[in-house]
Amino acid sequence: MSDRKIRGQAVSEEQIQAWADEAEAGYDVTKLRRRGRPPAGDGPGEVVPTRLDAATLAALDRQAKAEGLANRSEAIRAAVRAWAHVA
């Protein structure tokens, strides 16, 4: 048994070899689980830090809830797209 662990659980040499064999056989990339945040448009997003006062945030939260938007980021993106006339 190797002293290699994943999340505190020991991993055998046989399991490591099975993973290596699987990788060498190739993966169907369309079936791999995507990680990270979902895209925020047509390409990678850029973080744009913005400060908003409490009243504006409260109004944003109310409007987002009224429109069924999941969170502030989604609401801000929707508002900017509408203001900038971006589909």
C-alpha positions as CSV (number, residue, x, y, z in Angstrom):
1,M,0.0,0.0,0.0
2,S,1.4,3.4,-0.9
3,D,1.4,6.3,1.5
4,R,-0.4,8.4,-1.0
5,K,-3.8,9.9,0.1
6,I,-6.7,11.7,-1.4
7,R,-8.9,13.6,1.1
8,G,-7.2,11.6,3.9
9,Q,-8.0,8.2,2.3
10,A,-5.1,5.9,1.3
11,V,-4.9,5.2,-2.4
12,S,-3.5,1.9,-3.6
13,E,-0.9,1.5,-6.4
14,E,-3.6,-0.5,-8.2
15,Q,-6.0,2.4,-8.2
16,I,-3.3,4.8,-9.4
17,Q,-2.5,2.4,-12.2
18,A,-6.2,2.1,-13.1
19,W,-6.4,5.9,-13.3
20,A,-3.3,6.1,-15.4
21,D,-4.6,3.4,-17.8
22,E,-7.9,5.3,-18.1
23,A,-6.1,8.6,-18.8
24,E,-3.9,6.9,-21.4
25,A,-6.9,5.5,-23.2
26,G,-8.2,9.0,-23.5
27,Y,-11.2,10.9,-22.3
28,D,-14.3,12.2,-24.0
29,V,-13.8,15.8,-23.2
30,T,-17.5,16.6,-23.8
31,K,-18.4,14.4,-20.8
32,L,-15.8,15.9,-18.4
33,R,-17.3,17.9,-15.6
34,R,-16.6,21.6,-16.0
35,R,-15.3,23.4,-13.0
36,G,-15.3,27.0,-12.0
37,R,-17.8,29.7,-12.7
38,P,-20.1,29.6,-15.7
39,P,-19.2,32.0,-18.5
40,A,-20.7,35.5,-18.1
41,G,-21.1,36.1,-21.8
42,D,-19.3,35.2,-25.0
43,G,-15.9,34.8,-23.5
44,P,-13.9,34.9,-20.3
45,G,-15.1,37.5,-17.8
46,E,-13.1,40.2,-16.2
47,V,-13.7,41.3,-12.6
48,V,-14.7,44.9,-12.3
49,P,-14.8,46.0,-8.6
50,T,-17.5,48.6,-7.9
51,R,-18.7,50.2,-4.7
52,L,-22.4,50.7,-4.2
53,D,-24.1,52.4,-1.2
54,A,-26.5,50.5,1.0
55,A,-29.6,52.0,-0.5
56,T,-28.5,51.1,-4.0
57,L,-27.7,47.5,-2.9
58,A,-31.1,47.2,-1.3
59,A,-32.8,48.4,-4.5
60,L,-30.6,46.0,-6.5
61,D,-31.5,43.1,-4.3
62,R,-35.3,43.9,-4.5
63,Q,-35.2,44.2,-8.2
64,A,-33.2,41.1,-8.7
65,K,-35.7,39.1,-6.5
66,A,-38.6,40.6,-8.4
67,E,-37.1,39.6,-11.7
68,G,-36.1,36.1,-10.5
69,L,-32.4,36.7,-10.9
70,A,-30.2,34.4,-8.8
71,N,-27.8,36.9,-7.3
72,R,-26.4,40.4,-7.4
73,S,-23.8,39.6,-10.0
74,E,-26.5,38.4,-12.4
75,A,-28.6,41.5,-11.7
76,I,-25.7,43.8,-12.3
77,R,-24.8,42.1,-15.6
78,A,-28.4,42.4,-16.7
79,A,-28.6,46.1,-15.8
80,V,-25.3,46.9,-17.6
81,R,-26.3,44.9,-20.7
82,A,-29.6,46.8,-20.8
83,W,-27.9,50.2,-20.3
84,A,-25.2,49.5,-22.8
85,H,-27.7,48.0,-25.3
86,V,-25.9,44.6,-25.4
87,A,-28.0,41.5,-26.2
